Each structure stands twice: as C-alpha cells, then as structure tokens.
C-alpha cells in the first residue's frame, strides 16, 4: 500500500521533498527545545508527517501534559484533584501555577521561516 507521502512524492516531487524535509526539521527542533525543559517524556513523543493537507504535528499520549508545558497553567484549587504520577494515583487540594515553557511554537516559527526562504 502506498502512503500519502509517497503518493505526493510521485505527484509533486520537489514540493513534497521540501515538505518531508520541513517535517523532519520540525520534529528535530521541537524535540531539541523540549529536551531543555526537564520533561523526559516529551522529546520522544513528538510525531510529524506529511499528508494531502501539508505537514502535521502531534504529541503522543505519553506526553498529554505537553499542552501545559507549552502554554502554562493557572493555579487550580479543588477538593478532588487527582492524576497519575510514576504509576501511582496522586490526590491534592491545590496545584500551583506553571509558567509556559514553549517548545512547539519556536520550532514551528523556525521551520516556517526556513520554508519561506526555500520557496523564494
């Protein structure tokens, strides 16, 4: 079976090679950015690819907290806050605010600028 990327490569080889290269750059930069924020799960959880709509990026389930790392989180209060940590269920009455530590947006911006330079 032919993948979407292979189908695009046969239809528009120059355009598709550029997108595949950009996809690889996006993954590498996002993982490099995430490596410096102290989360061991995020660098291996970045997925990128190319389909008929262009480049896509997603985080696997093992890094579901990536949204909070990227955008931060306000302090939360409640009597039944719970989550899993190191395989154990944790309960808390409040959770402190977390400042944003962007790793995806800088990678997206960098690759977008690189693509603009390639297209000109």
C-alpha positions as CSV (number, residue, x, y, z in Angstrom):
1,X,0.0,0.0,0.0
2,X,1.3,3.5,-0.9
3,X,1.4,6.1,1.9
4,X,0.1,9.6,1.4
5,X,3.7,10.9,1.5
6,X,4.8,8.5,-1.3
7,X,1.7,9.5,-3.3
8,X,2.6,13.1,-3.0
9,X,6.2,12.4,-3.8
10,X,5.2,10.9,-7.2
11,X,2.8,13.7,-8.0
12,X,4.9,16.8,-7.0
13,X,8.4,15.6,-6.1
14,X,10.0,19.0,-5.4
15,X,7.2,20.3,-3.3
16,X,6.9,17.0,-1.4
17,X,10.6,16.6,-0.7
18,X,10.5,20.1,0.7
19,X,7.6,19.2,3.0
20,X,9.2,16.0,4.1
21,X,12.4,17.8,5.0
22,X,10.5,20.5,6.8
23,X,8.6,17.8,8.7
24,X,11.9,16.2,9.8
25,X,13.3,19.6,10.9
26,X,10.1,20.4,12.8
27,X,10.4,17.1,14.8
28,X,14.1,17.6,15.5
29,X,13.7,21.2,16.6
30,X,10.6,20.5,18.8
31,X,12.5,17.6,20.5
32,X,15.6,19.7,21.0
33,X,13.5,22.5,22.5
34,X,11.7,20.1,24.8
35,X,14.9,18.5,26.0
36,X,15.9,21.6,27.9
37,X,12.6,21.9,29.9
38,X,13.1,18.9,32.2
39,X,10.4,16.6,30.7
40,X,11.8,13.2,29.7
41,X,8.5,12.2,28.0
42,X,8.1,15.0,25.5
43,X,11.1,14.6,23.3
44,X,10.2,11.0,22.3
45,X,6.5,11.9,21.9
46,X,6.7,14.4,19.0
47,X,5.2,13.0,15.8
48,X,5.3,14.8,12.5
49,X,4.4,13.8,8.9
50,X,3.1,14.9,5.6
51,X,-0.3,14.2,4.1
52,X,-2.5,15.7,1.4
53,X,-3.1,18.9,3.5
54,X,0.6,19.5,4.3
55,X,2.7,19.0,7.4
56,X,1.1,17.7,10.6
57,X,2.4,17.6,14.2
58,X,1.0,15.8,17.2
59,X,2.1,14.6,20.6
60,X,1.6,11.0,21.6
61,X,-0.5,10.1,24.7
62,X,2.6,9.6,26.8
63,X,3.1,13.4,26.7
64,X,-0.5,14.5,27.2
65,X,0.8,17.2,29.6
66,X,2.6,18.9,26.7
67,X,-0.2,21.4,26.4
68,X,0.5,22.6,29.9
69,X,4.2,22.8,29.2
70,X,3.7,24.8,26.1
71,X,1.1,27.2,27.4
72,X,1.4,27.0,31.2
73,X,-1.4,26.6,33.7
74,X,-3.0,28.7,36.3
75,X,-3.2,27.6,39.9
76,X,-6.0,25.2,40.5
77,X,-8.0,24.6,43.7
78,X,-10.4,21.8,44.4
79,X,-11.0,19.0,46.8
80,X,-10.7,16.2,44.3
81,X,-7.7,17.0,42.1
82,X,-6.2,13.7,41.0
83,X,-3.7,12.4,38.5
84,X,-1.3,9.5,37.8
85,X,2.4,10.1,38.7
86,X,5.0,7.3,38.4
87,X,2.3,4.7,38.2
88,X,0.5,5.9,41.4
89,X,-2.6,7.9,41.8
90,X,-2.0,11.3,43.5
91,X,-4.6,13.4,45.3
92,X,-4.3,17.1,46.1
93,X,-6.3,20.1,47.3
94,X,-4.5,22.6,45.1
95,X,-1.9,22.7,42.4
96,X,0.5,25.7,41.8
97,X,0.6,27.7,38.6
98,X,3.1,26.6,36.0
99,X,4.7,29.2,33.7
100,X,4.7,28.4,30.0
101,X,7.8,26.8,28.5
102,X,7.2,26.8,24.8
103,X,8.9,24.1,22.7
104,X,6.5,23.7,19.8
105,X,5.8,27.3,18.8
106,X,9.5,28.2,18.4
107,X,10.0,25.1,16.3
108,X,7.0,25.9,14.1
109,X,8.2,29.5,13.7
110,X,11.7,28.4,12.8
111,X,10.6,25.9,10.2
112,X,8.1,28.3,8.7
113,X,10.9,30.9,8.2
114,X,13.1,28.2,6.7
115,X,10.3,27.2,4.3
116,X,9.8,30.8,3.2
117,X,13.5,31.0,2.4
118,X,13.2,27.8,0.3
119,X,10.2,28.9,-1.7
120,X,11.6,32.3,-2.8
